[in-house]
Amino acid sequence: MSKPRNILVTSALPYANGPIHLGHLVEYVQTDIWVRFQRLRGHSCYYVCADDAHGTPIMLCAERDGVTPEQLIERIGREHRADFADFLIGFDNYHSTHSPENRQLCEEIYQKLCAAGFVEKRGVQQAYDPERGIFLPDRYIRGRCPRCAAEDQYGDSCEACGATYAPTELGEPRSVLSGARPEQRESEHYFFRLPLLEGVLRKWMHSGSLQSEVLNKLEEWFQAGLRDWDISRDAPYFGFRIPNISEEKYFYVWLDAPIGYLASFLNLCQRRGLDFDAYCRRGADTELYHFIGKDIIYFHGLFWPAMLHVAGYRKPSAVFAHGFLTINGQKMSKTRGTFLTARAYLEHLHPEYLRYYLGCRLDAGVDDIDFNLKDFQLRVNSDLIGKFVNIASRCALLLQRHCGGRLAERLDEPGLFQETAVAADPIAEAYEARDYARALRTVMALADRVNQYLARRRPWELARRDPPPSELQEICSTGLNCFRQLAIYLEPVLPATAERVRRFLGVSGWSWEDAARPQLGSAIQPYKPLHTRVAAPDVSALLQASAPAQAPAAAPVRSEQGTGSVAPVIDIKEFARLDLRVARITRAQNVPKADRLLRLELDLGEAGRRVVLAGIRGAYQAEELEGRLTILVANLEPRKMRFGLSEGMVLAAGEDGEGIFLLSPDQGARPGMQVR
């Protein structure tokens, strides 16, 4: 067991003028996985965030909606909190930069910057929209990059080459609000003298606090020469007014936004009685980590640690940057129908499926991540359902039916359990390094080993003996104990699933170290399926929900041919709820005292085995069905019948007087395949 650590973690603050989308979620899922891992290891780890609620865009958005900025950020804040909660993001505190705590800390830090001689007032030429009568924030000016000549770039930075510059340096500038060419007008502004701290910043940068890619990018800015940073904005502006000056000036949003990290934690400390200084002041014997996107490295790698240093606060232990999210290889775009909001996803798919898929793609680097929808469907179905969940569904039902629902007092194969336990350290090292892809590859390789063990020992065949042999309980207990270990390793990624596994196994909680100790001799609760497969129609529906609005399609024309009546129409989502599987009939028997029923034992490959009572006895002899493939409705609720329990339904066609015809797939199909 490692020494307990005291850790404070933040994610970048989402801007309070729009919904959370899947690009945002990369960061919050990445952070949440790391935080949950630290807690599972026994460390004290607080996770805070807030809405970034200031700036001209907020003011203009509220004006457009006919509300006050305060009303806008309150509504957006509620929506953000709901989205994060539904994606299982476990913040200890989610606050707002428009808060008393943030005002207090902004004024304190600003006054310390002034007292230390790091703030200078001087006149600037500033872009002004003559049609709207407003000074323009940098992002409301677009034009040609002064470094690489890329067109249609923002007024403060270039998306093409990464350069930063003043809006006055843009070629062919225009106002985003009106399209007018901005005028240059004189204004008095306040600047933070960043170049005076070059030595401090270089020492911090090379202390191991940054990824190599981030360090290299910051070195480029040092080579170009650090510049003073404009930390003030003119009215009209939604934010905190700069105190103790006669002019109506406001703190630039990028001054008060990172201070919002500390403000959110201060709010938490005040509510819980925590020691704020122990985490945030210079010399604190704690750890501070920021998770951010690679587009805001400049602010977190230069301005933020510089401000903290001058104001007497501790600098971050590390800043972890990540890449952007693409959808099927393309940038998220409303016109392409690939702008996927968090809420649209939640209306069609389980949140833990996205958490798992992002985990499989995230490592310690800053490369972009592609959300490939076909790969997403295949990976979730193969890994989570076909490998992980399959272990529990195979073993739990056999234990309940044949072993009184109790785990054995010993394991059938302790070596397999030990092999899975030994993997705890390399998996932990991967999580700690934020290389979740490596951690999850290791977990799924272990799941493969457990499934191979079960395929070799074939407990479902032992269960047919009367009475079943004692090793059946030990085999299933080995499988479930390994499943429990995997659930512990997956908890940072799948917290809701882990909680359901704990309830099923009858335990209130566990730690990382519990993966080394088997659970023996205890009762388990009735098993309920943990997850269902991702169906192609659900993925298609997600894309359709994000597609640009189109004219409504014409009403379908109903065919008048044919005399048979057709059942009422259902939509594709209702149909997609059916889980149709290829199954092999391994054994067929007549059911005594039931003239129409055959008892079919079905093999679904990795999806397990089922027993179905089918009313096809008048059409087939039992012996002629053994070895035949058929189609099973696999997610039909088991039905208790007079002659036993039927765990599904095989598909057959027929009409009165014309017989019954069992449906079978073409050659090449194999047990467990999903019918599409």
C-alpha positions in Angstrom: 0.0 0.0 0.0 1.5 3.4 -1.0 1.6 6.3 1.3 -1.7 8.2 1.4 -1.6 11.4 -0.8 -3.6 14.6 -0.5 -4.6 15.7 -4.0 -6.6 18.5 -5.6 -7.7 18.1 -9.2 -9.4 20.4 -11.6 -10.7 20.2 -15.2 -10.9 23.3 -17.4 -14.0 25.4 -16.9 -16.7 25.0 -19.6 -17.9 28.3 -21.0 -21.5 29.1 -19.8 -23.0 30.0 -23.2 -23.8 26.6 -24.7 -24.3 22.9 -24.0 -21.7 20.3 -23.1 -20.7 18.3 -26.2 -18.7 15.1 -26.6 -15.5 17.1 -27.2 -15.8 18.6 -23.7 -16.5 15.1 -22.3 -13.0 13.8 -23.3 -11.5 16.0 -20.6 -14.1 15.4 -17.9 -14.1 11.6 -18.4 -10.2 11.6 -18.5 -10.1 13.5 -15.2 -12.9 11.6 -13.5 -11.2 8.2 -14.3 -7.9 9.5 -12.7 -9.7 10.9 -9.6 -11.7 7.7 -9.1 -8.6 5.6 -9.4 -6.8 7.7 -6.8 -9.7 7.3 -4.4 -9.9 3.6 -5.0 -6.2 3.5 -4.0 -7.0 5.1 -0.7 -5.8 8.6 -1.4 -7.6 11.8 -0.4 -8.5 13.4 -3.8 -10.8 16.4 -4.3 -12.2 17.2 -7.8 -13.5 20.7 -8.4 -14.7 22.6 -11.4 -17.0 25.6 -12.3 -18.7 27.3 -15.2 -16.6 30.0 -16.8 -19.3 32.7 -16.6 -17.8 36.0 -17.7 -16.9 37.9 -20.8 -18.4 39.7 -23.8 -19.8 36.5 -25.4 -21.9 35.8 -22.3 -23.2 39.4 -22.4 -24.1 39.2 -26.1 -25.7 35.7 -25.8 -27.9 36.9 -22.9 -28.9 40.0 -25.0 -29.8 37.7 -27.9 -32.0 35.6 -25.6 -33.7 38.5 -24.0 -32.4 37.7 -20.5 -29.9 39.0 -18.1 -26.4 37.5 -18.0 -27.1 36.2 -14.5 -30.2 34.4 -15.7 -28.4 32.9 -18.7 -25.5 31.5 -16.6 -27.9 30.1 -14.0 -29.8 28.2 -16.7 -26.7 27.0 -18.4 -25.2 26.0 -15.1 -28.2 23.7 -14.3 -27.9 22.1 -17.7 -24.1 21.5 -17.3 -24.6 20.0 -13.9 -27.2 17.6 -15.2 -25.1 16.5 -18.1 -22.1 15.9 -16.0 -24.1 14.0 -13.4 -25.6 11.7 -16.0 -22.1 10.9 -17.3 -21.1 10.0 -13.8 -18.6 12.8 -13.4 -17.9 12.8 -9.7 -17.2 16.4 -8.8 -16.8 17.3 -5.2 -17.8 20.8 -6.1 -19.1 22.4 -9.2 -19.3 26.2 -8.9 -19.3 29.4 -11.0 -16.7 32.1 -11.7 -19.5 34.6 -11.0 -19.3 33.9 -7.3 -18.3 35.8 -4.1 -15.4 33.5 -3.6 -14.0 34.2 -7.1 -14.4 38.0 -6.7 -12.6 37.8 -3.3 -9.6 35.8 -4.8 -9.4 37.9 -8.0 -9.2 41.1 -6.1 -6.6 39.6 -3.6 -4.4 38.2 -6.4 -4.6 41.4 -8.5 -3.7 43.6 -5.5 -0.7 41.4 -4.8 0.4 41.7 -8.4 0.1 45.5 -8.2 2.0 45.6 -4.9 4.9 43.6 -6.3 5.2 45.9 -9.3 3.9 43.4 -11.9 1.0 45.5 -13.2 1.5 48.5 -15.5 -1.0 50.9 -17.0 -0.6 52.1 -20.5 -2.6 53.2 -23.6 -3.5 50.6 -26.2 -5.1 50.7 -29.7 -8.2 48.5 -29.5 -10.6 47.1 -32.0 -14.0 48.8 -32.0 -17.1 47.8 -33.9 -18.5 51.2 -35.2 -21.9 49.6 -36.1 -22.5 47.9 -32.7 -20.7 50.6 -30.6 -18.7 48.1 -28.6 -15.0 47.2 -28.1 -14.5 43.7 -29.6 -13.0 40.8 -27.7 -10.3 39.1 -29.5 -12.4 36.1 -30.5 -15.0 38.4 -32.1 -12.5 39.5 -34.7 -11.4 37.2 -37.5 -8.9 37.7 -40.3 -5.6 36.4 -41.8 -3.0 35.0 -39.5 0.1 37.3 -39.4 2.4 34.3 -39.1 1.2 31.6 -41.6 -1.4 33.7 -43.6 -4.2 31.2 -42.9 -7.5 32.9 -43.5 -10.5 33.2 -41.1 -8.5 33.0 -37.9 -9.4 34.4 -34.4 -8.1 37.7 -33.2 -5.8 36.2 -30.5 -4.6 32.9 -31.9 -4.3 30.8 -35.1 -5.9 27.4 -35.2 -3.6 26.5 -38.2 -0.2 27.2 -36.8 -0.8 27.8 -33.1 0.6 31.4 -33.1 -0.6 34.0 -30.6 -0.8 37.7 -31.5 -2.7 40.9 -31.0 -5.9 41.5 -33.0 -4.2 44.5 -34.6 -1.8 42.1 -36.3 -4.5 40.3 -38.3 -4.7 40.8 -42.0 -8.1 41.9 -43.4 -9.8 41.9 -40.0 -13.6 42.0 -39.7 -16.1 42.0 -36.8 -17.9 38.8 -36.2 -20.9 40.7 -34.9 -21.5 43.0 -37.9 -19.0 42.2 -40.5 -17.7 45.8 -40.3 -13.9 46.5 -40.4 -13.0 47.3 -36.8 -11.7 50.7 -36.0 -8.7 51.3 -33.8 -9.5 53.4 -30.8 -7.3 54.4 -27.9 -8.0 53.0 -24.4 -6.1 52.8 -21.1 -5.5 49.2 -20.1 -3.7 47.2 -17.3 -0.9 44.8 -18.1 0.7 41.9 -16.2 4.5 42.1 -16.8 5.0 38.4 -17.7 8.6 38.7 -19.1 9.9 39.6 -15.7 9.1 36.1 -14.6 10.9 34.2 -17.4 13.4 32.6 -15.0 10.7 31.4 -12.6 8.6 29.9 -15.4 11.6 28.1 -17.0 12.5 26.5 -13.6 8.9 25.3 -13.1 8.5 24.1 -16.7 11.6 21.9 -16.4 10.6 20.4 -13.0 8.7 17.5 -14.7 5.4 19.3 -14.5 4.6 19.2 -18.2 4.4 16.6 -21.0 7.2 16.8 -23.5 4.8 18.0 -26.3 3.6 20.9 -24.0 7.1 21.8 -23.0 8.2 22.0 -26.6 5.3 24.3 -27.4 6.1 26.6 -24.5 9.7 26.8 -25.6 8.5 28.1 -29.0 6.8 31.0 -27.2 10.0 31.7 -25.1 12.0 31.8 -28.3 9.6 34.3 -29.8 9.8 36.4 -26.7 7.3 36.7 -23.8 5.1 39.7 -23.9 3.1 41.6 -21.3 -0.5 40.3 -20.9 -3.5 42.6 -21.1 -5.6 41.7 -18.1 -8.3 44.4 -18.4 -11.4 45.0 -20.6 -13.6 48.0 -21.3 -17.2 48.4 -20.6 -19.7 47.1 -21.6 -18.5 43.8 -20.2 -19.9 41.1 -17.9 -17.5 40.3 -15.2 -15.8 41.7 -12.1 -15.0 45.4 -12.1 -11.3 46.1 -11.2 -11.3 47.7 -7.7 -9.6 50.9 -6.6 -9.4 52.6 -10.0 -11.5 55.5 -11.3 -12.2 54.1 -14.8 -14.9 51.5 -15.5 -12.6 48.5 -16.3 -13.1 44.8 -15.8 -10.9 41.8 -15.2 -10.3 40.0 -18.5 -12.0 36.6 -18.4 -8.7 34.7 -18.6 -7.6 36.3 -15.4 -10.6 35.3 -13.3 -11.3 31.9 -15.0 -8.3 30.0 -13.7 -8.7 31.7 -10.3 -12.1 30.0 -10.5 -10.3 26.7 -9.7 -9.3 28.1 -6.3 -12.6 29.7 -5.8 -14.5 26.5 -6.3 -12.2 24.7 -3.8 -12.5 27.6 -1.4 -16.3 27.2 -1.5 -15.9 23.5 -0.8 -13.6 24.2 2.1 -16.0 26.6 3.6 -18.8 24.1 3.4 -16.8 21.1 4.7 -14.4 22.7 7.1 -11.3 21.9 5.0 -8.0 23.7 5.2 -7.8 25.8 2.0 -4.2 27.0 2.7 -2.9 23.4 3.1 -3.7 22.8 -0.6 -3.3 26.1 -2.2 -0.7 28.3 -0.5 3.0 28.2 -1.4 4.8 25.4 0.3 1.7 23.2 0.8 2.6 19.6 1.2 -0.1 18.5 -1.2 -0.6 17.9 -4.9 -2.4 20.1 -7.5 -3.2 18.9 -11.0 -5.0 20.6 -13.9 -6.4 18.6 -16.8 -6.9 20.9 -19.9 -7.2 20.8 -23.7 -4.1 21.5 -25.8 -5.7 24.7 -27.0 -5.3 26.5 -23.7 -1.7 25.5 -22.9 -0.6 29.2 -23.3 -2.7 30.3 -20.3 -2.0 27.4 -18.0 1.7 27.1 -18.9 2.6 30.7 -18.6 0.1 33.2 -17.2 -1.4 31.0 -14.5 1.8 29.8 -12.8 3.3 33.3 -13.1 0.3 34.8 -11.3 0.3 32.1 -8.6 4.0 32.7 -7.9 3.7 36.4 -7.4 0.5 36.1 -5.3 2.1 33.6 -2.9 0.1 30.5 -4.1 1.6 27.1 -5.0 2.2 26.3 -8.6 0.6 23.2 -10.1 2.3 19.9 -9.5 1.5 19.1 -13.2 -0.7 20.3 -16.1 -2.0 17.4 -18.2 -3.1 18.4 -21.7 -5.1 16.2 -24.1 -6.0 16.4 -27.8 -9.3 17.2 -29.5 -12.1 14.8 -30.4 -13.1 14.0 -34.0 -16.2 12.1 -35.1 -15.6 9.5 -37.7 -12.3 11.2 -38.6 -13.9 14.7 -39.0 -13.9 17.8 -36.7 -17.2 18.2 -34.9 -19.5 20.2 -37.2 -23.2 21.1 -37.1 -23.3 21.3 -40.9 -21.8 17.8 -41.2 -24.1 16.4 -38.6 -21.2 15.5 -36.3 -21.8 18.0 -33.5 -22.8 15.6 -30.8 -24.1 17.0 -27.5 -23.9 15.2 -24.3 -27.7 15.2 -24.0 -28.2 13.8 -27.5 -25.9 10.9 -26.7 -27.7 10.2 -23.4 -31.0 9.9 -25.2 -29.7 7.0 -27.3 -26.8 5.2 -25.5 -25.5 4.3 -22.1 -23.1 6.8 -20.6 -20.6 4.2 -19.5 -20.2 3.0 -23.1 -18.7 6.3 -24.0 -16.6 6.4 -20.9 -15.2 3.0 -21.8 -14.6 3.9 -25.4 -12.8 7.1 -24.5 -10.7 5.2 -22.0 -9.6 2.8 -24.7 -8.4 5.8 -26.8 -6.8 7.9 -24.1 -3.1 7.8 -23.3 -0.6 10.2 -21.7 -0.1 12.2 -25.0 -1.8 15.1 -26.6 -2.8 13.5 -29.9 -6.4 13.9 -31.1 -8.9 11.2 -30.4 -11.4 9.8 -33.0 -14.8 8.7 -32.0 -15.4 6.2 -34.7 -19.0 5.0 -34.3 -18.6 1.7 -36.0 -15.5 0.9 -33.9 -17.3 2.2 -30.8 -20.1 -0.3 -31.4 -17.8 -3.2 -32.0 -15.5 -2.5 -29.1 -18.3 -2.1 -26.5 -20.0 -5.3 -27.7 -16.8 -7.3 -27.9 -15.1 -6.1 -24.7 -17.8 -5.1 -22.2 -20.5 -7.6 -23.3 -18.7 -10.4 -25.0 -15.7 -10.6 -22.6 -16.4 -8.9 -19.2 -20.2 -9.3 -18.7 -20.1 -12.7 -20.2 -18.1 -14.1 -17.3 -20.8 -13.1 -14.8 -23.7 -14.2 -16.9 -22.1 -17.6 -17.4 -21.3 -18.3 -13.8 -23.9 -16.5 -11.7 -26.9 -18.3 -13.2 -25.3 -21.7 -12.7 -24.5 -20.9 -9.1 -28.0 -19.8 -8.4 -29.7 -22.7 -10.0 -27.4 -25.6 -8.9 -25.4 -24.4 -5.9 -27.8 -22.5 -3.7 -26.5 -19.1 -4.8 -23.4 -19.4 -2.7 -19.7 -19.0 -3.6 -17.6 -22.1 -2.8 -15.1 -22.2 0.1 -12.2 -22.8 -2.3 -11.3 -22.0 -5.9 -11.1 -24.5 -8.6 -8.0 -22.8 -10.2 -6.2 -20.5 -7.7 -3.5 -19.9 -10.2 -5.9 -18.0 -12.5 -7.0 -15.8 -9.6 -3.4 -15.1 -8.7 -2.5 -14.2 -12.3 -5.3 -11.7 -12.3 -4.2 -10.3 -8.9 -0.6 -9.8 -10.0 -1.8 -7.6 -12.8 -3.0 -5.0 -10.3 0.3 -3.2 -10.2 0.9 -2.7 -13.9 -2.7 -1.7 -14.3 -2.3 0.8 -11.5 0.9 2.2 -13.1 -1.0 2.7 -16.4 -3.9 4.5 -14.6 -1.5 6.7 -12.7 0.3 7.7 -15.9 -3.1 8.4 -17.6 -2.4 5.7 -20.1 -5.9 4.3 -19.8 -5.7 2.5 -23.1 -2.9 0.3 -21.8 -4.8 -0.3 -18.5 -7.9 -1.4 -20.4 -6.0 -3.6 -22.8 -4.5 -5.4 -19.8 -8.0 -5.9 -18.2 -9.5 -7.3 -21.4 -6.6 -9.7 -21.9 -7.3 -11.0 -18.4 -11.0 -11.3 -19.3 -10.0 -13.4 -22.3 -8.0 -15.7 -20.0 -11.0 -16.2 -17.7 -13.4 -16.9 -20.6 -10.8 -19.4 -22.0 -10.8 -21.1 -18.6 -14.6 -21.4 -18.5 -14.6 -22.7 -22.1 -12.1 -25.4 -21.1 -13.9 -26.4 -17.9 -17.4 -26.1 -19.4 -19.5 -25.7 -16.2 -22.7 -25.7 -18.2 -22.1 -29.3 -19.1 -21.4 -30.3 -15.5 -24.7 -28.7 -14.6 -26.6 -31.3 -16.7 -25.5 -34.1 -14.4 -27.9 -35.2 -11.7 -26.7 -34.3 -9.2 -24.1 -31.7 -10.5 -20.6 -32.5 -9.2 -19.0 -30.3 -6.4 -16.5 -28.8 -8.8 -19.3 -26.9 -10.6 -19.5 -24.6 -7.6 -15.7 -24.1 -7.4 -15.4 -23.4 -11.2 -18.2 -20.8 -11.1 -16.7 -19.3 -8.0 -13.3 -19.0 -9.7 -15.0 -17.3 -12.6 -16.9 -14.9 -10.4 -13.9 -14.1 -8.3 -11.9 -13.2 -11.4 -14.9 -11.2 -12.6 -14.8 -9.3 -9.3 -11.2 -8.5 -9.7 -11.8 -7.1 -13.2 -14.8 -5.1 -11.9 -12.4 -3.5 -9.3 -9.9 -2.6 -12.1 -12.7 -1.2 -14.2 -14.4 0.8 -11.5 -12.6 4.1 -12.4 -14.1 3.8 -15.9 -17.4 2.1 -15.1 -18.4 3.3 -11.6 -22.2 2.5 -12.0 -21.4 -1.0 -13.2 -19.0 -1.5 -10.3 -21.7 -0.5 -7.9 -24.2 -3.0 -9.4 -21.5 -5.7 -9.2 -21.0 -5.0 -5.5 -24.7 -5.3 -4.8 -24.8 -8.5 -6.8 -21.9 -10.0 -4.8 -23.3 -8.7 -1.5 -20.5 -6.4 -0.5 -20.8 -2.7 0.5 -17.5 -1.5 -0.9 -14.0 -2.5 -1.8 -10.5 -1.0 -2.4 -7.8 -1.6 -5.0 -6.1 -4.1 -2.6 -9.2 -6.2 -2.4 -8.4 -7.6 -5.8 -5.7 -9.7 -4.1 -8.2 -11.4 -1.8 -10.8 -13.9 -3.0 -14.4 -13.7 -1.8 -15.4 -17.2 -0.6 -18.3 -18.9 1.0 -20.7 -16.0 0.8 -24.2 -15.7 -0.7 -24.7 -13.8 -3.9 -27.8 -11.9 -4.9 -30.0 -12.8 -7.9 -28.1 -11.9 -11.1 -29.5 -9.2 -13.4 -28.0 -8.5 -16.8 -25.4 -5.7 -16.4 -25.4 -4.4 -20.0 -27.0 -5.0 -23.4 -25.3 -4.8 -26.7 -25.1 -1.6 -28.7 -27.4 -1.9 -31.7 -26.6 -0.3 -35.0 -30.0 1.5 -35.1 -29.1 3.3 -31.8 -25.9 4.5 -33.3 -27.6 5.6 -36.4 -30.3 7.4 -34.4 -27.6 9.4 -32.6 -26.2 10.7 -35.8 -29.6 11.4 -37.1 -30.4 13.4 -34.0 -27.3 15.7 -34.7 -28.0 16.0 -38.4 -28.9 19.4 -39.8 -32.6 20.0 -39.9 -34.2 18.8 -43.2 -37.6 19.0 -44.7 -39.9 16.2 -43.4 -39.9 13.1 -45.5 -43.1 12.1 -47.3 -45.4 9.8 -45.5 -44.7 6.2 -46.4 -47.0 4.6 -49.0 -48.6 1.4 -47.8 -48.7 -1.5 -50.2 -52.2 -2.8 -51.0 -50.9 -6.1 -52.4 -51.3 -9.3 -50.4 -54.2 -10.4 -48.2 -52.6 -11.1 -44.9 -53.0 -8.4 -42.2 -49.9 -6.7 -40.9 -49.4 -5.8 -37.2 -49.3 -2.2 -36.2 -46.2 -0.3 -37.3 -43.4 0.1 -34.8 -40.4 2.4 -35.0 -36.8 1.4 -35.4 -36.0 2.0 -31.8 -38.6 -0.5 -30.7 -37.3 -3.1 -33.1 -33.7 -2.4 -32.0 -34.6 -3.6 -28.4 -34.8 -7.1 -29.7 -31.5 -9.0 -29.3 -31.7 -11.7 -32.0 -28.9 -14.3 -31.8 -27.8 -17.3 -33.8 -28.0 -20.4 -31.5 -27.1 -24.0 -32.0 -29.5 -26.7 -30.7 -27.2 -29.0 -28.8 -30.0 -31.2 -27.3 -33.7 -31.6 -28.0 -36.2 -33.6 -25.9 -39.9 -34.2 -25.8 -41.5 -32.6 -22.7 -43.6 -35.2 -20.9 -47.3 -34.6 -20.8 -47.0 -31.7 -23.2 -48.0 -32.7 -26.7 -46.7 -29.6 -28.5 -43.5 -28.7 -26.6 -39.9 -29.6 -27.2 -37.2 -28.7 -24.6 -34.3 -27.2 -26.6 -30.8 -26.6 -25.1 -29.1 -23.9 -27.0 -25.5 -22.9 -27.3 -24.9 -19.1 -27.9 -21.1 -19.3 -28.0 -19.5 -16.7 -25.7 -23.0 -15.4 -24.8 -23.7 -18.6 -22.8 -26.4 -21.2 -23.0 -30.2 -21.2 -22.7 -33.0 -23.6 -22.3 -36.2 -22.9 -24.3 -39.6 -24.6 -24.4 -40.8 -24.4 -28.0 -44.2 -25.3 -29.3 -42.8 -27.1 -32.4 -43.2 -30.7 -31.5 -45.9 -31.4 -34.1 -43.5 -30.3 -36.9 -40.2 -31.8 -35.8 -38.8 -34.9 -34.2 -36.5 -34.1 -31.3 -33.5 -36.0 -32.7 -33.6 -34.2 -36.1 -33.0 -30.8 -34.5 -29.8 -31.5 -32.6 -26.9 -29.7 -34.2 -29.1 -27.3 -36.2 -28.7 -23.5 -36.1 -31.7 -21.4 -35.4 -32.6 -17.8 -34.3 -33.2 -16.9 -30.6 -34.8 -13.8 -29.1 -32.1 -13.6 -26.4 -33.4 -10.7 -24.3 -36.9 -11.9 -23.8 -37.8 -12.1 -20.1 -37.7 -15.7 -18.9 -41.2 -17.2 -18.6 -42.2 -19.6 -15.9 -44.4 -22.3 -17.5 -46.2 -25.3 -16.2 -43.4 -27.5 -17.6 -40.4 -25.5 -16.5 -38.6 -22.2 -17.2 -38.3 -21.0 -20.8 -35.3 -18.6 -21.3 -36.2 -17.1 -24.6 -38.0 -17.8 -27.8 -36.9 -19.5 -31.1 -38.3 -18.0 -34.3 -40.5 -20.0 -36.6 -43.0 -19.2 -39.4 -46.3 -20.8 -40.2 -50.1 -20.4 -40.6 -53.0 -22.6 -39.7 -53.0 -25.7 -41.8 -49.6 -25.0 -43.3 -47.3 -26.3 -40.6 -44.5 -24.7 -38.6 -41.1 -23.8 -40.1 -38.1 -23.1 -37.8 -36.0 -20.2 -39.0 -32.4 -20.9 -39.7 -29.5 -18.7 -40.8 -27.4 -19.4 -43.9 -24.2 -21.4 -43.8 -21.3 -19.6 -42.2 -23.2 -18.2 -39.2 -22.0 -19.3 -35.8 -23.5 -19.4 -32.3 -23.7 -16.1 -30.6 -23.8 -13.9 -33.7 -26.2 -11.0 -33.5 -28.9 -11.0 -36.2 -28.9 -7.6 -38.0 
